[in-house]
């Protein structure tokens, strides 16, 4: 009896094990398939794959561009002359390199720089330069057409009625003193030089109201003879750039002249004066858009924000007319606009 009972129990256990095995065999394919699905790599749609590749390429290009820019900046920092730190002296050789680099940079910014007084001959330039003292070239250019129309030659101006000349020159300021100077220099030209403007410094400075600055303007721009024009802009900028600490115009002329070949003097004067009038102003220079900022010891004295600095630009750099009513063609080709006649709105 006991044996039969054991047989029945054993048989039931065998049947239960077989059932479990059968169930396992049935569920194995489905489980295996699910596991394979979980472990199998996901297939990327063609569009997604393309976008991922494009994004990777863009990141690589950005990294390359950044690396190139960093390398260029580093190279420029090594090659470009730097201003001396405040309080530290600059060697003569370093000063020459920096000064000449500044002039080259300005030549690229103002390739059309020229004398900003309207003139057709040496006599007109001489008179206009004398009249430009304590006023703008723009105001002189708006005044001289009437003067030269009535007194076209030294002989005419030498014989002029002073009161009539004063009335013409009134817009220039200090019109009585200027009338005396232009009539006096006209008489000097007639009496000493046969009515012709001399082409030598020592002769020009003998004329009433004519100093070295005026003489160099005439020599450089009417006769093509190199000279440095030390006007208020020139004095201010060369001291700001630490080219010299001199304050006397003659000493400034000598100190700056020693930094450059003589052949560069006239164009150098134009570059510096143009920069002083348009960008490097006395009270608030536009440092944020200045092309020579890395070379300037005074960087930061003015507005350093580029957008705010742009609003400080004058004349053609600020989108306004220039100072000449009849500027050279190169200036017009570069986008410059002529100034309006006296009495018209200047736009500046």
C-alpha positions as CSV (number, residue, x, y, z in Angstrom):
1,X,0.0,0.0,0.0
2,X,2.8,2.3,0.9
3,X,4.6,1.4,-2.3
4,X,1.6,2.2,-4.5
5,X,1.3,5.6,-2.8
6,X,5.0,6.4,-3.4
7,X,4.6,5.4,-7.1
8,X,1.7,7.8,-7.4
9,X,3.6,10.7,-5.8
10,X,6.6,10.0,-8.0
11,X,4.5,9.9,-11.1
12,X,2.9,13.3,-10.2
13,X,6.3,14.9,-9.6
14,X,7.6,13.6,-13.0
15,X,4.5,15.0,-14.7
16,X,4.9,18.4,-13.0
17,X,8.5,18.6,-14.0
18,X,7.6,17.8,-17.6
19,X,4.9,20.4,-17.6
20,X,7.4,23.1,-16.4
21,X,9.8,22.0,-19.1
22,X,7.2,22.2,-21.7
23,X,6.1,25.7,-20.6
24,X,9.7,26.9,-20.5
25,X,10.3,25.6,-24.0
26,X,7.2,27.5,-25.2
27,X,8.2,30.8,-23.6
28,X,11.9,30.7,-24.5
29,X,11.6,31.9,-28.2
30,X,9.6,35.0,-27.1
31,X,11.9,35.8,-24.2
32,X,14.9,35.3,-26.4
33,X,13.5,37.6,-29.1
34,X,12.7,40.3,-26.5
35,X,16.2,40.1,-25.1
36,X,17.7,40.3,-28.5
37,X,15.6,43.4,-29.2
38,X,16.8,45.1,-26.0
39,X,20.5,44.4,-26.8
40,X,20.4,45.0,-30.5
41,X,21.8,48.4,-31.6
42,X,19.2,50.9,-32.5
43,X,19.0,51.8,-36.2
44,X,19.3,55.6,-36.9
45,X,17.1,57.0,-39.5
46,X,19.0,58.5,-42.5
47,X,17.8,62.1,-41.7
48,X,18.8,61.9,-38.1
49,X,22.2,60.4,-39.0
50,X,22.8,63.2,-41.5
51,X,21.9,65.9,-39.0
52,X,24.2,64.3,-36.4
53,X,27.1,64.3,-38.9
54,X,26.4,67.9,-39.9
55,X,26.3,69.0,-36.2
56,X,29.6,67.2,-35.6
57,X,31.2,68.9,-38.7
58,X,30.0,72.3,-37.5
59,X,31.5,71.8,-34.1
60,X,34.8,70.7,-35.7
61,X,34.8,73.8,-38.0
62,X,34.1,76.1,-35.0
63,X,37.0,74.6,-33.1
64,X,39.3,75.0,-36.1
65,X,38.3,78.6,-36.6
66,X,38.8,79.4,-32.9
67,X,42.2,77.8,-33.0
68,X,43.2,79.7,-36.1
69,X,42.0,83.0,-34.6
70,X,43.8,82.3,-31.3
71,X,47.0,81.6,-33.3
72,X,46.6,84.7,-35.4
73,X,46.1,86.9,-32.3
74,X,49.1,85.3,-30.6
75,X,51.2,85.9,-33.7
76,X,50.1,89.5,-34.0
77,X,50.8,90.1,-30.4
78,X,54.4,88.9,-30.9
79,X,55.0,90.7,-34.2
80,X,53.2,94.0,-33.4
81,X,55.1,96.7,-31.6
82,X,53.5,97.4,-28.2
83,X,53.4,100.7,-26.3
84,X,55.6,100.8,-23.2
85,X,53.8,100.2,-19.8
86,X,53.1,103.4,-18.0
87,X,56.2,104.7,-16.2
88,X,58.6,102.6,-18.2
89,X,61.0,104.0,-20.8
90,X,60.9,102.9,-24.4
91,X,64.1,102.3,-26.3
92,X,64.7,104.5,-29.3
93,X,64.6,101.5,-31.7
94,X,61.3,100.4,-30.2
95,X,59.8,103.9,-30.5
96,X,60.8,104.1,-34.2
97,X,59.2,100.8,-34.9
98,X,56.0,101.6,-33.1
99,X,55.8,105.1,-34.6
100,X,56.2,103.9,-38.2
101,X,53.7,101.1,-37.6
102,X,51.2,103.7,-36.5
103,X,51.8,105.7,-39.6
104,X,51.4,102.6,-41.8
105,X,48.1,101.7,-40.1
106,X,46.8,105.2,-40.5
107,X,47.8,105.2,-44.2
108,X,45.4,102.3,-44.7
109,X,42.6,104.0,-42.9
110,X,43.1,107.3,-44.7
111,X,44.5,106.4,-48.1
112,X,42.9,109.5,-49.6
113,X,44.3,112.0,-46.9
114,X,45.0,115.4,-48.4
115,X,45.3,119.0,-47.3
116,X,41.8,120.0,-46.3
117,X,41.9,123.5,-47.6
118,X,40.6,124.3,-51.0
119,X,43.2,125.8,-53.3
120,X,44.1,126.0,-57.0
121,X,47.6,127.5,-56.7
122,X,50.3,128.3,-54.1
123,X,49.0,131.8,-53.5
124,X,45.5,130.5,-52.6
125,X,46.9,127.8,-50.3
126,X,49.2,130.3,-48.5
127,X,46.3,132.7,-47.9
128,X,43.9,129.9,-46.8
129,X,46.4,128.5,-44.4
130,X,46.9,131.8,-42.7
131,X,43.1,132.2,-42.4
132,X,42.8,128.7,-40.9
133,X,44.3,129.9,-37.5
134,X,41.8,129.6,-34.7
135,X,39.0,128.3,-37.0
136,X,38.1,125.2,-39.0
137,X,39.3,124.4,-42.5
138,X,35.6,124.0,-43.4
139,X,34.8,127.6,-42.5
140,X,37.9,128.8,-44.4
141,X,36.8,126.8,-47.5
142,X,33.3,128.4,-47.2
143,X,34.8,131.9,-47.1
144,X,37.7,131.9,-49.6
145,X,35.6,131.5,-52.8
146,X,34.3,135.0,-52.3
147,X,37.7,136.4,-51.4
148,X,39.5,134.8,-54.4
149,X,36.8,135.7,-56.8
150,X,37.3,139.4,-55.9
151,X,41.1,139.3,-55.3
152,X,42.5,136.5,-57.5
153,X,46.2,137.6,-57.4
154,X,48.7,138.9,-54.8
155,X,48.6,142.3,-56.7
156,X,44.8,142.5,-56.3
157,X,44.8,141.6,-52.6
158,X,47.7,143.9,-51.9
159,X,45.7,146.9,-53.2
160,X,42.5,145.9,-51.6
161,X,40.4,148.1,-49.2
162,X,40.9,146.5,-45.8
163,X,37.3,147.2,-44.7
164,X,36.0,145.2,-47.7
165,X,38.3,142.3,-47.0
166,X,37.3,142.4,-43.3
167,X,33.7,142.0,-44.3
168,X,34.5,139.0,-46.4
169,X,36.6,137.4,-43.7
170,X,34.3,138.0,-40.8
171,X,33.0,134.4,-40.7
172,X,36.6,133.2,-40.1
173,X,36.9,135.0,-36.8
174,X,39.7,137.4,-35.8
175,X,38.9,139.0,-39.2
176,X,40.8,142.3,-38.5
177,X,44.1,140.6,-37.7
178,X,43.7,138.1,-40.6
179,X,42.9,140.9,-43.0
180,X,46.1,142.7,-42.0
181,X,48.1,139.4,-42.4
182,X,46.7,138.5,-45.9
183,X,47.1,142.0,-47.3
184,X,50.5,142.3,-45.7
185,X,51.8,138.9,-47.1
186,X,50.4,139.9,-50.5
187,X,52.4,143.1,-50.5
188,X,55.4,141.1,-49.4
189,X,55.0,138.8,-52.4
190,X,54.6,141.7,-54.8
191,X,57.6,143.7,-53.4
192,X,60.0,140.9,-52.6
193,X,59.2,138.0,-54.9
194,X,57.6,139.6,-58.0
195,X,54.1,138.4,-57.0
196,X,55.2,134.7,-56.9
197,X,55.0,132.5,-53.8
198,X,58.6,131.4,-53.0
199,X,59.4,127.7,-52.7
200,X,61.9,128.0,-49.8
201,X,61.3,127.9,-46.1
202,X,63.6,130.8,-45.3
203,X,61.7,133.0,-47.8
204,X,58.2,132.1,-46.8
205,X,58.7,132.8,-43.1
206,X,59.8,136.4,-43.9
207,X,56.2,137.1,-45.0
208,X,53.7,138.7,-42.5
209,X,51.7,136.0,-40.6
210,X,53.7,133.1,-42.0
211,X,55.4,130.8,-39.6
212,X,57.0,127.4,-40.0
213,X,53.7,125.5,-39.8
214,X,52.2,127.6,-42.6
215,X,55.4,127.4,-44.6
216,X,55.5,123.6,-44.4
217,X,51.8,123.3,-45.5
218,X,52.6,125.3,-48.6
219,X,56.0,123.6,-49.3
220,X,54.6,120.1,-48.9
221,X,51.3,120.5,-50.8
222,X,52.0,123.2,-53.4
223,X,55.7,122.4,-54.1
224,X,56.0,118.8,-53.2
225,X,58.8,119.4,-50.7
226,X,58.6,117.3,-47.5
227,X,57.6,119.1,-44.3
228,X,55.9,118.3,-40.9
229,X,52.9,120.4,-40.1
230,X,52.7,120.8,-36.3
231,X,49.2,122.1,-35.8
232,X,47.1,121.6,-32.6
233,X,46.0,118.1,-33.7
234,X,49.5,117.0,-34.5
235,X,50.9,118.3,-31.2
236,X,48.1,116.6,-29.2
237,X,48.4,113.2,-30.8
238,X,52.1,112.7,-30.9
239,X,52.2,113.5,-27.2
240,X,49.3,111.2,-26.5
241,X,51.2,108.4,-28.4
242,X,54.4,109.3,-26.5
243,X,56.4,110.0,-29.6
244,X,57.8,113.0,-27.7
245,X,57.2,114.9,-24.5
246,X,58.1,118.3,-26.1
247,X,55.6,121.1,-26.1
248,X,57.4,123.7,-28.3
249,X,56.2,123.2,-32.0
250,X,59.8,123.5,-33.3
251,X,61.1,120.9,-30.9
252,X,58.1,118.6,-31.7
253,X,58.9,118.9,-35.4
254,X,62.5,118.0,-34.8
255,X,61.7,115.0,-32.5
256,X,59.1,113.5,-34.7
257,X,61.1,114.2,-37.9
258,X,63.9,112.0,-36.5
259,X,61.5,109.0,-36.3
260,X,60.7,109.0,-40.0
261,X,62.4,109.3,-43.4
262,X,62.1,112.8,-44.7
263,X,60.1,111.5,-47.7
264,X,57.3,110.5,-45.3
265,X,56.9,113.8,-43.5
266,X,54.1,115.4,-45.6
267,X,51.9,112.3,-45.7
268,X,52.6,111.6,-42.1
269,X,51.2,115.1,-41.2
270,X,48.0,114.4,-43.1
271,X,47.5,111.0,-41.5
272,X,48.0,112.3,-38.0
273,X,45.9,115.4,-38.5
274,X,43.1,113.5,-40.2
275,X,43.0,111.0,-37.3
276,X,42.9,113.8,-34.8
277,X,39.9,115.4,-36.5
278,X,37.9,112.3,-37.2
279,X,38.6,109.8,-34.4
280,X,41.2,110.7,-31.7
281,X,39.4,113.8,-30.4
282,X,40.8,115.9,-27.6
283,X,38.1,115.4,-25.0
284,X,36.6,112.0,-25.9
285,X,38.6,109.9,-28.4
286,X,36.8,107.0,-30.1
287,X,39.1,104.3,-28.7
288,X,36.6,101.5,-29.3
289,X,36.9,101.8,-33.1
290,X,40.5,103.1,-33.3
291,X,42.7,101.0,-35.7
292,X,45.9,101.7,-33.7
293,X,44.5,100.9,-30.2
294,X,47.0,98.1,-29.6
295,X,49.8,100.6,-30.3
296,X,48.5,103.5,-28.2
297,X,49.7,104.1,-24.6
298,X,46.6,106.2,-24.0
299,X,44.0,103.6,-25.0
300,X,41.0,103.8,-22.7
301,X,41.1,107.6,-22.2
302,X,38.0,107.7,-24.5
303,X,35.0,105.6,-25.2
304,X,36.0,101.9,-25.6
305,X,32.6,100.4,-26.4
306,X,32.6,100.0,-30.2
307,X,28.9,101.0,-30.8
308,X,29.2,104.1,-28.6
309,X,32.6,105.0,-30.1
310,X,31.1,104.9,-33.7
311,X,28.8,107.7,-32.7
312,X,31.8,110.0,-31.9
313,X,33.3,109.7,-35.5
314,X,33.3,112.9,-37.5
315,X,33.3,113.9,-41.2
316,X,33.3,111.0,-43.7
317,X,34.0,108.4,-41.0
318,X,30.8,109.4,-39.3
319,X,28.9,109.6,-42.6
320,X,29.0,113.4,-42.8
321,X,30.4,115.7,-45.5
322,X,34.1,116.6,-45.4
323,X,35.7,120.0,-45.1
324,X,36.4,120.8,-48.7
325,X,33.9,122.2,-51.2
326,X,36.1,120.8,-54.0
327,X,37.9,117.7,-52.7
328,X,40.2,115.6,-54.7
329,X,38.6,112.8,-56.9
330,X,40.3,110.1,-54.8
331,X,38.4,111.3,-51.7
332,X,35.1,111.3,-53.6
333,X,35.8,107.8,-55.0
334,X,36.4,106.6,-51.5
335,X,32.8,107.7,-50.5
336,X,33.6,111.1,-49.2
337,X,31.2,114.0,-49.7
338,X,32.1,117.6,-50.4
339,X,31.2,120.3,-47.8
340,X,28.3,122.7,-48.6
341,X,28.9,126.4,-49.4
342,X,28.7,129.0,-46.7
343,X,25.1,129.5,-45.5
344,X,24.0,126.0,-46.4
345,X,23.4,123.2,-43.8
346,X,26.6,121.4,-43.2
347,X,25.2,118.1,-41.8
348,X,27.9,118.0,-39.2
